[in-house]
Amino acid sequence: MARARSGIVRKRRVKKTLERAKGFYGNSSRQVRTAKPAVMRALSYAYRDRRDKKSMYRSLWNVRINAGARECGLSYSKLINGMKKAGIILNRKMLSNLAIEDAAAFKAVVALAQKHLG
């Protein structure tokens, strides 16, 4: 039996690749031969960056918390240490949100942490 070269399975695969490559520059969005490696590369970057995004957000939260803590006369590390000693369980995302949106509540948390530092 002859080998099928242009069957429905291949057409679907090509169509899926070109749909994923929509918006790519030049022939990478129109030709399968150039689109396929570009799509593979894009998928691997997307996989990697979904994981990197988590650490980027955490470092952003830390920067925001540090800025808020320094306005109250504490460093980031001393604030976190004081919170642990005081038994305050707030994750960094919520603490960052407090520093931005509710300064009074953030200052209350900082005051509690400072009291337990000694």
MMTF fields as JSON, N, C-alpha, C and O atoms, coordinates in Angstrom:
{
  "mmtfVersion": "1.0.0",
  "mmtfProducer": "UNKNOWN",
  "numBonds": 471,
  "numAtoms": 472,
  "numGroups": 118,
  "numChains": 1,
  "numModels": 1,
  "chainsPerModel": [1],
  "groupsPerChain": [118],
  "chainIdList": ["A"],
  "bondAtomList": [4, 2, 8, 6, 12, 10, 16, 14, 20, 18, 24, 22, 28, 26, 32, 30, 36, 34, 40, 38, 44, 42, 48, 46, 52, 50, 56, 54, 60, 58, 64, 62, 68, 66, 72, 70, 76, 74, 80, 78, 84, 82, 88, 86, 92, 90, 96, 94, 100, 98, 104, 102, 108, 106, 112, 110, 116, 114, 120, 118, 124, 122, 128, 126, 132, 130, 136, 134, 140, 138, 144, 142, 148, 146, 152, 150, 156, 154, 160, 158, 164, 162, 168, 166, 172, 170, 176, 174, 180, 178, 184, 182, 188, 186, 192, 190, 196, 194, 200, 198, 204, 202, 208, 206, 212, 210, 216, 214, 220, 218, 224, 222, 228, 226, 232, 230, 236, 234, 240, 238, 244, 242, 248, 246, 252, 250, 256, 254, 260, 258, 264, 262, 268, 266, 272, 270, 276, 274, 280, 278, 284, 282, 288, 286, 292, 290, 296, 294, 300, 298, 304, 302, 308, 306, 312, 310, 316, 314, 320, 318, 324, 322, 328, 326, 332, 330, 336, 334, 340, 338, 344, 342, 348, 346, 352, 350, 356, 354, 360, 358, 364, 362, 368, 366, 372, 370, 376, 374, 380, 378, 384, 382, 388, 386, 392, 390, 396, 394, 400, 398, 404, 402, 408, 406, 412, 410, 416, 414, 420, 418, 424, 422, 428, 426, 432, 430, 436, 434, 440, 438, 444, 442, 448, 446, 452, 450, 456, 454, 460, 458, 464, 462, 468, 466],
  "bondOrderList": [1, 1, 1, 1, 1, 1, 1, 1, 1, 1, 1, 1, 1, 1, 1, 1, 1, 1, 1, 1, 1, 1, 1, 1, 1, 1, 1, 1, 1, 1, 1, 1, 1, 1, 1, 1, 1, 1, 1, 1, 1, 1, 1, 1, 1, 1, 1, 1, 1, 1, 1, 1, 1, 1, 1, 1, 1, 1, 1, 1, 1, 1, 1, 1, 1, 1, 1, 1, 1, 1, 1, 1, 1, 1, 1, 1, 1, 1, 1, 1, 1, 1, 1, 1, 1, 1, 1, 1, 1, 1, 1, 1, 1, 1, 1, 1, 1, 1, 1, 1, 1, 1, 1, 1, 1, 1, 1, 1, 1, 1, 1, 1, 1, 1, 1, 1, 1],
  "groupList": [{"groupName": "MET", "atomNameList": ["N", "CA", "C", "O"], "elementList": ["N", "C", "C", "O"], "formalChargeList": [0, 0, 0, 0], "bondAtomList": [1, 0, 2, 1, 3, 2], "bondOrderList": [1, 1, 2], "singleLetterCode": "M", "chemCompType": "L-PEPTIDE LINKING"}, {"groupName": "ALA", "atomNameList": ["N", "CA", "C", "O"], "elementList": ["N", "C", "C", "O"], "formalChargeList": [0, 0, 0, 0], "bondAtomList": [1, 0, 2, 1, 3, 2], "bondOrderList": [1, 1, 2], "singleLetterCode": "A", "chemCompType": "L-PEPTIDE LINKING"}, {"groupName": "ARG", "atomNameList": ["N", "CA", "C", "O"], "elementList": ["N", "C", "C", "O"], "formalChargeList": [0, 0, 0, 0], "bondAtomList": [1, 0, 2, 1, 3, 2], "bondOrderList": [1, 1, 2], "singleLetterCode": "R", "chemCompType": "L-PEPTIDE LINKING"}, {"groupName": "SER", "atomNameList": ["N", "CA", "C", "O"], "elementList": ["N", "C", "C", "O"], "formalChargeList": [0, 0, 0, 0], "bondAtomList": [1, 0, 2, 1, 3, 2], "bondOrderList": [1, 1, 2], "singleLetterCode": "S", "chemCompType": "L-PEPTIDE LINKING"}, {"groupName": "GLY", "atomNameList": ["N", "CA", "C", "O"], "elementList": ["N", "C", "C", "O"], "formalChargeList": [0, 0, 0, 0], "bondAtomList": [1, 0, 2, 1, 3, 2], "bondOrderList": [1, 1, 2], "singleLetterCode": "G", "chemCompType": "PEPTIDE LINKING"}, {"groupName": "ILE", "atomNameList": ["N", "CA", "C", "O"], "elementList": ["N", "C", "C", "O"], "formalChargeList": [0, 0, 0, 0], "bondAtomList": [1, 0, 2, 1, 3, 2], "bondOrderList": [1, 1, 2], "singleLetterCode": "I", "chemCompType": "L-PEPTIDE LINKING"}, {"groupName": "VAL", "atomNameList": ["N", "CA", "C", "O"], "elementList": ["N", "C", "C", "O"], "formalChargeList": [0, 0, 0, 0], "bondAtomList": [1, 0, 2, 1, 3, 2], "bondOrderList": [1, 1, 2], "singleLetterCode": "V", "chemCompType": "L-PEPTIDE LINKING"}, {"groupName": "LYS", "atomNameList": ["N", "CA", "C", "O"], "elementList": ["N", "C", "C", "O"], "formalChargeList": [0, 0, 0, 0], "bondAtomList": [1, 0, 2, 1, 3, 2], "bondOrderList": [1, 1, 2], "singleLetterCode": "K", "chemCompType": "L-PEPTIDE LINKING"}, {"groupName": "THR", "atomNameList": ["N", "CA", "C", "O"], "elementList": ["N", "C", "C", "O"], "formalChargeList": [0, 0, 0, 0], "bondAtomList": [1, 0, 2, 1, 3, 2], "bondOrderList": [1, 1, 2], "singleLetterCode": "T", "chemCompType": "L-PEPTIDE LINKING"}, {"groupName": "LEU", "atomNameList": ["N", "CA", "C", "O"], "elementList": ["N", "C", "C", "O"], "formalChargeList": [0, 0, 0, 0], "bondAtomList": [1, 0, 2, 1, 3, 2], "bondOrderList": [1, 1, 2], "singleLetterCode": "L", "chemCompType": "L-PEPTIDE LINKING"}, {"groupName": "GLU", "atomNameList": ["N", "CA", "C", "O"], "elementList": ["N", "C", "C", "O"], "formalChargeList": [0, 0, 0, 0], "bondAtomList": [1, 0, 2, 1, 3, 2], "bondOrderList": [1, 1, 2], "singleLetterCode": "E", "chemCompType": "L-PEPTIDE LINKING"}, {"groupName": "PHE", "atomNameList": ["N", "CA", "C", "O"], "elementList": ["N", "C", "C", "O"], "formalChargeList": [0, 0, 0, 0], "bondAtomList": [1, 0, 2, 1, 3, 2], "bondOrderList": [1, 1, 2], "singleLetterCode": "F", "chemCompType": "L-PEPTIDE LINKING"}, {"groupName": "TYR", "atomNameList": ["N", "CA", "C", "O"], "elementList": ["N", "C", "C", "O"], "formalChargeList": [0, 0, 0, 0], "bondAtomList": [1, 0, 2, 1, 3, 2], "bondOrderList": [1, 1, 2], "singleLetterCode": "Y", "chemCompType": "L-PEPTIDE LINKING"}, {"groupName": "ASN", "atomNameList": ["N", "CA", "C", "O"], "elementList": ["N", "C", "C", "O"], "formalChargeList": [0, 0, 0, 0], "bondAtomList": [1, 0, 2, 1, 3, 2], "bondOrderList": [1, 1, 2], "singleLetterCode": "N", "chemCompType": "L-PEPTIDE LINKING"}, {"groupName": "GLN", "atomNameList": ["N", "CA", "C", "O"], "elementList": ["N", "C", "C", "O"], "formalChargeList": [0, 0, 0, 0], "bondAtomList": [1, 0, 2, 1, 3, 2], "bondOrderList": [1, 1, 2], "singleLetterCode": "Q", "chemCompType": "L-PEPTIDE LINKING"}, {"groupName": "PRO", "atomNameList": ["N", "CA", "C", "O"], "elementList": ["N", "C", "C", "O"], "formalChargeList": [0, 0, 0, 0], "bondAtomList": [1, 0, 2, 1, 3, 2], "bondOrderList": [1, 1, 2], "singleLetterCode": "P", "chemCompType": "L-PEPTIDE LINKING"}, {"groupName": "ASP", "atomNameList": ["N", "CA", "C", "O"], "elementList": ["N", "C", "C", "O"], "formalChargeList": [0, 0, 0, 0], "bondAtomList": [1, 0, 2, 1, 3, 2], "bondOrderList": [1, 1, 2], "singleLetterCode": "D", "chemCompType": "L-PEPTIDE LINKING"}, {"groupName": "TRP", "atomNameList": ["N", "CA", "C", "O"], "elementList": ["N", "C", "C", "O"], "formalChargeList": [0, 0, 0, 0], "bondAtomList": [1, 0, 2, 1, 3, 2], "bondOrderList": [1, 1, 2], "singleLetterCode": "W", "chemCompType": "L-PEPTIDE LINKING"}, {"groupName": "CYS", "atomNameList": ["N", "CA", "C", "O"], "elementList": ["N", "C", "C", "O"], "formalChargeList": [0, 0, 0, 0], "bondAtomList": [1, 0, 2, 1, 3, 2], "bondOrderList": [1, 1, 2], "singleLetterCode": "C", "chemCompType": "L-PEPTIDE LINKING"}, {"groupName": "HIS", "atomNameList": ["N", "CA", "C", "O"], "elementList": ["N", "C", "C", "O"], "formalChargeList": [0, 0, 0, 0], "bondAtomList": [1, 0, 2, 1, 3, 2], "bondOrderList": [1, 1, 2], "singleLetterCode": "H", "chemCompType": "L-PEPTIDE LINKING"}],
  "groupTypeList": [0, 1, 2, 1, 2, 3, 4, 5, 6, 2, 7, 2, 2, 6, 7, 7, 8, 9, 10, 2, 1, 7, 4, 11, 12, 4, 13, 3, 3, 2, 14, 6, 2, 8, 1, 7, 15, 1, 6, 0, 2, 1, 9, 3, 12, 1, 12, 2, 16, 2, 2, 16, 7, 7, 3, 0, 12, 2, 3, 9, 17, 13, 6, 2, 5, 13, 1, 4, 1, 2, 10, 18, 4, 9, 3, 12, 3, 7, 9, 5, 13, 4, 0, 7, 7, 1, 4, 5, 5, 9, 13, 2, 7, 0, 9, 3, 13, 9, 1, 5, 10, 16, 1, 1, 1, 11, 7, 1, 6, 6, 1, 9, 1, 14, 7, 19, 9, 4],
  "groupIdList": [1, 2, 3, 4, 5, 6, 7, 8, 9, 10, 11, 12, 13, 14, 15, 16, 17, 18, 19, 20, 21, 22, 23, 24, 25, 26, 27, 28, 29, 30, 31, 32, 33, 34, 35, 36, 37, 38, 39, 40, 41, 42, 43, 44, 45, 46, 47, 48, 49, 50, 51, 52, 53, 54, 55, 56, 57, 58, 59, 60, 61, 62, 63, 64, 65, 66, 67, 68, 69, 70, 71, 72, 73, 74, 75, 76, 77, 78, 79, 80, 81, 82, 83, 84, 85, 86, 87, 88, 89, 90, 91, 92, 93, 94, 95, 96, 97, 98, 99, 100, 101, 102, 103, 104, 105, 106, 107, 108, 109, 110, 111, 112, 113, 114, 115, 116, 117, 118],
  "secStructList": [7, 7, 7, 7, 1, 1, 7, 2, 2, 2, 2, 2, 2, 2, 2, 2, 2, 2, 2, 2, 6, 6, 6, 7, 1, 4, 4, 4, 4, 6, 7, 2, 2, 2, 2, 2, 2, 2, 2, 2, 2, 2, 2, 2, 2, 2, 2, 2, 2, 2, 2, 2, 2, 2, 2, 2, 2, 2, 2, 2, 2, 2, 2, 2, 2, 2, 2, 2, 2, 2, 2, 6, 6, 7, 7, 2, 2, 2, 2, 2, 2, 2, 2, 2, 2, 2, 6, 7, 7, 7, 7, 2, 2, 2, 2, 2, 2, 2, 2, 2, 2, 7, 2, 2, 2, 2, 2, 2, 2, 2, 2, 2, 2, 2, 2, 2, 2, 7],
  "xCoordList": [0.84, 0.0, 0.892, 1.924, 0.485, 1.262, 1.169, 0.187, 2.211, 2.241, 1.406, 1.565, 0.51, -0.327, 0.478, 1.043, 0.518, 1.315, 0.474, 0.94, -0.75, -1.531, -2.921, -3.926, -2.95, -4.225, -4.748, -4.118, -5.905, -6.58, -5.784, -5.822, -5.069, -4.277, -3.184, -2.968, -2.493, -1.429, -2.0, -1.43, -3.126, -3.747, -4.134, -3.953, -4.66, -5.031, -3.798, -3.819, -2.723, -1.489, -0.915, -0.49, -0.909, -0.398, -1.265, -0.757, -2.572, -3.501, -3.293, -3.306, -3.1, -2.881, -1.579, -1.53, -0.535, 0.743, 0.616, 1.121, -0.065, -0.2, -1.116, -0.913, -2.113, -2.954, -2.149, -2.325, -1.262, -0.417, 0.592, 1.019, 0.979, 1.989, 1.38, 2.093, 0.087, -0.583, 0.018, 0.131, 0.405, 0.994, 2.508, 3.128, 3.13, 4.582, 5.059, 4.287, 6.33, 6.899, 7.265, 7.809, 6.972, 7.413, 6.828, 5.666, 7.66, 7.205, 6.913, 6.309, 7.319, 7.063, 5.581, 5.178, 4.774, 3.331, 2.615, 1.405, 3.376, 2.719, 3.233, 2.482, 4.486, 5.065, 5.285, 5.815, 4.869, 4.943, 6.385, 6.691, 7.267, 8.659, 9.32, 10.131, 8.98, 9.561, 8.692, 9.189, 7.39, 6.483, 6.698, 6.614, 6.974, 7.057, 8.133, 7.828, 9.393, 10.395, 10.09, 10.395, 9.483, 9.142, 8.081, 8.142, 7.107, 6.054, 6.638, 6.287, 7.518, 8.14, 8.931, 8.875, 9.667, 10.441, 9.505, 9.754, 8.431, 7.483, 6.827, 6.626, 6.492, 5.878, 6.838, 6.432, 8.123, 9.089, 9.31, 9.462, 9.329, 9.446, 8.22, 8.341, 7.027, 5.797, 5.818, 5.408, 6.295, 6.38, 7.332, 7.013, 8.501, 9.509, 8.999, 9.165, 8.378, 7.998, 6.775, 6.564, 5.968, 4.875, 5.438, 4.822, 6.582, 7.239, 8.002, 8.003, 8.652, 9.4, 8.487, 8.884, 7.25, 6.31, 6.069, 5.904, 6.048, 5.792, 6.903, 6.626, 8.145, 9.251, 9.328, 9.73, 8.943, 8.955, 7.922, 8.189, 6.744, 5.723, 6.158, 5.946, 6.767, 7.207, 8.251, 8.204, 9.186, 10.194, 9.557, 9.996, 8.524, 7.811, 7.12, 7.171, 6.471, 5.815, 6.83, 6.566, 8.005, 9.041, 9.504, 9.731, 9.643, 10.067, 9.017, 9.355, 7.748, 6.667, 6.602, 6.403, 6.772, 6.75, 7.92, 7.761, 9.091, 10.284, 10.07, 10.432, 9.478, 9.231, 8.28, 8.503, 7.224, 6.276, 6.9, 6.632, 7.731, 8.366, 9.361, 9.459, 10.088, 11.087, 10.431, 11.021, 9.212, 8.483, 8.15, 8.032, 8.003, 7.694, 8.952, 8.857, 10.117, 11.369, 11.903, 12.692, 11.496, 11.984, 12.485, 12.064, 13.381, 13.781, 12.871, 12.151, 12.918, 12.082, 12.359, 11.433, 13.646, 13.995, 13.588, 13.153, 13.73, 13.328, 11.809, 11.297, 11.098, 9.638, 9.174, 8.316, 9.741, 9.351, 9.718, 8.948, 10.897, 11.326, 10.38, 9.974, 10.029, 9.106, 7.724, 7.071, 7.283, 5.972, 5.974, 4.999, 7.074, 7.162, 7.157, 6.508, 7.882, 7.921, 6.559, 6.176, 5.842, 4.527, 3.441, 2.328, 3.76, 2.782, 1.797, 0.702, 2.176, 1.316, 1.56, 2.67, 0.506, 0.637, -0.057, -1.268, 0.724, 0.238, 1.193, 2.407, 0.656, 1.574, 2.018, 1.419, 3.056, 3.662, 2.734, 2.787, 1.895, 0.961, -0.016, -0.257, -0.571, -1.538, -0.86, -1.428, 0.347, 1.094, 1.405, 1.306, 1.78, 2.043, 0.782, 0.822, -0.34, -1.626, -1.965, -2.445, -1.713, -1.953, -1.093, -1.568, 0.164, 1.087, 0.607, 0.797, -0.009, -0.455, -1.822, -2.006, -2.773, -4.169, -4.618, -5.459, -4.074, -4.532, -3.325, -2.851, -2.846, -1.625, -1.797, -0.855, -2.993, -3.222, -3.093, -2.478, -3.674, -3.576, -2.138, -1.678, -1.432, -0.033, 0.804, 1.671, 0.537, 1.287, 0.991, 1.859, -0.238, -0.582, 0.189, 0.657, 0.32, 1.096, 2.559, 3.198, 3.086, 4.491, 4.695, 5.718, 3.742, 3.864, 3.875, 4.661, 3.014, 3.018, 4.337, 4.883, 4.841, 6.104, 7.254, 8.145, 7.224, 8.284, 8.274, 9.323, 7.069, 6.929, 7.542, 8.111, 7.426, 7.949, 9.436, 10.039, 10.021, 11.462, 12.292, 13.405, 11.749, 12.489, 12.927, 13.561],
  "yCoordList": [-1.173, 0.0, 1.246, 1.285, 2.242, 3.468, 4.287, 4.215, 5.057, 5.885, 7.14, 7.819, 7.444, 8.634, 9.847, 9.865, 10.857, 12.036, 13.277, 14.217, 13.287, 14.511, 14.206, 14.73, 13.354, 12.957, 13.971, 14.997, 13.669, 14.58, 14.794, 15.881, 13.776, 13.902, 14.944, 15.785, 14.884, 15.854, 17.255, 18.222, 17.359, 18.682, 19.282, 20.479, 18.461, 18.947, 19.401, 20.437, 18.616, 18.955, 20.278, 21.124, 20.448, 21.681, 22.866, 23.933, 22.658, 23.726, 24.154, 25.341, 23.152, 23.449, 24.234, 25.171, 23.85, 24.544, 25.986, 26.903, 26.185, 27.543, 28.405, 29.615, 27.803, 28.563, 29.027, 30.148, 28.161, 28.536, 29.608, 30.391, 29.648, 30.592, 31.917, 32.788, 32.074, 33.295, 34.48, 34.453, 35.518, 36.698, 36.674, 37.674, 35.565, 35.51, 36.363, 36.672, 36.736, 37.627, 36.872, 35.769, 37.452, 36.929, 35.579, 35.296, 34.737, 33.428, 32.481, 31.428, 32.824, 31.951, 31.803, 30.898, 32.688, 32.57, 31.993, 31.771, 31.745, 31.302, 29.968, 29.218, 29.675, 28.442, 27.44, 27.777, 26.203, 25.184, 24.888, 24.665, 24.884, 24.523, 25.502, 25.097, 26.781, 27.755, 27.948, 28.33, 27.682, 27.872, 26.81, 27.106, 25.578, 24.481, 24.707, 24.602, 25.016, 25.265, 26.513, 26.566, 27.522, 28.738, 28.446, 28.966, 27.609, 27.24, 26.403, 26.611, 25.465, 24.629, 25.49, 25.287, 26.456, 27.356, 28.183, 28.348, 28.697, 29.513, 28.703, 29.212, 27.441, 26.595, 26.313, 26.27, 26.121, 25.853, 27.107, 27.005, 28.298, 29.541, 29.741, 30.177, 29.418, 29.584, 28.68, 29.095, 27.446, 26.496, 27.033, 27.035, 27.485, 27.998, 29.251, 29.396, 30.148, 31.433, 31.35, 32.229, 30.303, 30.119, 29.853, 30.225, 29.225, 28.967, 30.198, 30.506, 30.901, 32.109, 33.212, 34.017, 33.236, 34.284, 34.261, 35.312, 33.074, 32.947, 33.609, 34.306, 33.389, 33.988, 35.489, 36.247, 35.923, 37.357, 38.095, 39.181, 37.492, 38.127, 38.17, 39.17, 37.088, 37.078, 38.172, 38.843, 38.358, 39.405, 40.797, 41.719, 40.955, 42.231, 42.518, 43.639, 41.491, 41.666, 42.051, 42.915, 41.396, 41.694, 43.145, 43.802, 43.647, 45.034, 45.985, 46.975, 45.683, 46.544, 46.532, 47.568, 45.346, 45.233, 46.005, 46.709, 45.874, 46.571, 48.084, 48.796, 48.571, 50.011, 50.487, 51.526, 49.712, 50.081, 50.005, 50.85, 48.992, 48.825, 49.941, 50.419, 50.355, 51.412, 52.758, 53.597, 52.966, 54.182, 54.195, 55.254, 52.998, 52.878, 52.706, 52.531, 52.754, 52.695, 51.297, 51.106, 50.304, 48.929, 48.442, 48.936, 47.473, 46.834, 45.63, 45.187, 45.119, 43.983, 42.776, 42.137, 42.471, 41.262, 41.379, 40.4, 42.572, 42.762, 42.683, 42.186, 43.176, 43.092, 41.644, 41.246, 40.855, 39.444, 38.688, 37.853, 38.986, 38.354, 38.71, 37.839, 39.995, 40.434, 39.817, 39.492, 39.657, 39.036, 37.573, 37.086, 36.882, 35.481, 35.361, 34.472, 36.257, 36.228, 36.595, 36.088, 37.485, 37.908, 36.888, 36.965, 35.946, 34.935, 35.423, 34.875, 36.457, 36.992, 36.163, 36.124, 35.504, 34.671, 35.381, 35.265, 36.109, 36.788, 36.459, 36.601, 36.019, 35.746, 37.048, 38.1, 36.972, 38.175, 38.894, 40.117, 38.14, 38.763, 39.67, 40.808, 39.151, 39.935, 41.107, 42.194, 40.873, 41.939, 43.074, 44.251, 42.703, 43.687, 44.476, 45.693, 43.759, 44.41, 45.407, 46.509, 45.014, 45.92, 47.173, 48.284, 46.992, 48.128, 49.125, 50.332, 48.621, 49.5, 50.114, 51.324, 49.282, 49.716, 50.207, 51.101, 49.639, 49.993, 50.279, 49.411, 51.51, 51.888, 51.792, 51.441, 52.1, 52.068, 50.65, 50.437, 49.676, 48.285, 47.792, 47.048, 48.21, 47.808, 48.373, 47.689, 49.624, 50.236, 49.528, 49.431, 49.037, 48.293, 46.978, 46.578, 46.304, 45.057, 45.338, 44.594, 46.432, 46.797, 47.122, 46.75, 47.805, 48.16, 46.89, 46.786, 45.941, 44.672, 43.933, 43.4, 43.91, 43.224, 43.905, 43.243, 45.244, 46.005, 45.793, 45.753, 45.657, 45.438, 44.103, 43.994, 43.078, 41.768, 41.605, 40.592, 42.59, 42.523, 42.818, 42.314, 43.619, 43.866, 45.246, 45.593],
  "zCoordList": [0.0, 0.0, 0.0, 0.671, -0.749, -0.874, 0.411, 1.149, 0.652, 1.852, 1.614, 0.599, 2.565, 2.441, 2.893, 3.986, 2.032, 2.348, 2.612, 3.256, 2.125, 2.279, 2.819, 2.338, 3.819, 4.396, 5.39, 5.649, 5.94, 6.86, 8.147, 8.723, 8.6, 9.835, 9.657, 10.53, 8.516, 8.262, 8.121, 8.628, 7.432, 7.26, 8.612, 8.837, 9.499, 10.835, 11.61, 12.275, 11.518, 12.243, 11.736, 12.523, 10.396, 9.794, 10.217, 10.561, 10.186, 10.552, 12.007, 12.329, 12.879, 14.3, 14.497, 15.294, 13.772, 13.883, 13.413, 14.06, 12.275, 11.736, 12.609, 12.702, 13.244, 14.168, 15.375, 15.853, 15.868, 17.002, 16.62, 17.469, 15.337, 14.876, 14.429, 13.931, 14.6, 14.185, 14.929, 16.154, 14.193, 14.8, 14.808, 15.171, 14.419, 14.345, 13.17, 12.262, 13.197, 12.197, 10.922, 10.989, 9.772, 8.477, 8.143, 8.436, 7.518, 7.072, 8.228, 8.022, 9.406, 10.554, 10.855, 11.586, 10.294, 10.518, 9.298, 9.334, 8.195, 6.963, 6.43, 5.806, 6.669, 6.136, 7.261, 8.319, 7.011, 8.054, 8.426, 9.598, 7.445, 7.705, 8.674, 9.506, 8.571, 9.499, 10.736, 11.796, 10.599, 11.728, 12.8, 13.992, 12.385, 13.346, 14.409, 15.597, 14.03, 15.088, 15.914, 17.105, 15.272, 16.013, 17.068, 18.183, 16.708, 17.654, 18.785, 19.946, 18.47, 19.493, 20.483, 21.696, 19.929, 20.779, 21.668, 22.862, 21.072, 21.832, 22.946, 24.048, 22.662, 23.681, 24.83, 25.992, 24.499, 25.567, 26.424, 27.641, 25.786, 26.546, 27.432, 28.577, 26.895, 27.668, 28.894, 29.978, 28.729, 29.849, 30.915, 32.104, 30.475, 31.41, 32.128, 33.339, 31.364, 31.93, 32.835, 33.671, 32.677, 33.635, 35.022, 36.021, 35.093, 36.372, 36.854, 38.046, 35.923, 36.283, 36.806, 37.649, 36.292, 36.686, 38.193, 38.813, 38.777, 40.203, 41.026, 42.002, 40.633, 41.386, 41.135, 42.017, 39.925, 39.634, 40.49, 41.004, 40.635, 41.475, 42.928, 43.614, 43.4, 44.797, 45.045, 46.076, 44.118, 44.309, 44.227, 44.915, 43.389, 43.336, 44.665, 45.171, 45.229, 46.521, 47.591, 48.427, 47.558, 48.557, 48.453, 49.469, 47.22, 47.013, 47.579, 48.228, 47.334, 47.829, 49.362, 49.997, 49.936, 51.406, 52.001, 52.998, 51.391, 51.872, 51.823, 52.759, 50.725, 50.601, 51.708, 52.329, 51.94, 52.99, 54.375, 55.229, 54.598, 55.906, 56.181, 57.311, 55.178, 55.363, 55.666, 56.347, 55.162, 55.525, 57.021, 57.638, 57.584, 59.012, 59.864, 61.078, 59.239, 59.992, 60.244, 61.169, 59.445, 59.572, 58.225, 57.178, 58.258, 57.001, 56.759, 57.654, 55.549, 55.169, 56.061, 56.562, 56.255, 57.004, 58.476, 59.083, 59.043, 60.435, 60.579, 61.583, 59.571, 59.603, 59.577, 60.366, 58.669, 58.558, 59.837, 60.312, 60.39, 61.636, 62.778, 63.547, 62.889, 63.921, 63.766, 64.757, 62.538, 62.29, 62.727, 63.298, 62.454, 62.874, 64.386, 64.937, 65.068, 66.53, 67.138, 68.192, 66.449, 66.935, 66.593, 67.114, 65.731, 65.348, 64.306, 64.18, 63.551, 62.491, 61.232, 60.702, 60.767, 59.568, 58.413, 58.23, 57.648, 56.442, 55.314, 55.465, 54.18, 53.078, 52.422, 52.646, 51.623, 51.068, 50.092, 49.965, 49.412, 48.474, 49.22, 48.817, 50.307, 51.076, 51.793, 51.899, 52.276, 52.956, 51.979, 52.326, 50.76, 49.716, 49.387, 49.204, 49.315, 49.05, 50.161, 49.892, 51.401, 52.531, 52.413, 52.651, 52.048, 51.948, 50.892, 51.041, 49.833, 48.751, 49.056, 48.924, 49.463, 49.517, 50.901, 50.991, 51.965, 53.302, 54.194, 54.927, 54.113, 54.829, 56.341, 57.051, 56.835, 58.286, 58.829, 59.874, 58.121, 58.555, 58.473, 59.34, 57.426, 57.277, 58.422, 58.966, 58.781, 59.891, 61.213, 62.08, 61.361, 62.574, 62.634, 63.7, 61.487, 61.428, 61.745, 62.488, 61.167, 61.411, 62.892, 63.466, 63.513, 64.936, 65.799, 66.741, 65.481, 66.218, 66.063, 67.029, 64.838, 64.58, 65.308, 65.84, 65.327, 65.971, 67.489, 68.131, 68.044, 69.482, 69.902, 70.988, 69.034, 69.371, 69.05, 69.402, 68.39, 68.111, 69.358, 69.511, 70.222, 71.461, 71.603, 72.599]
}
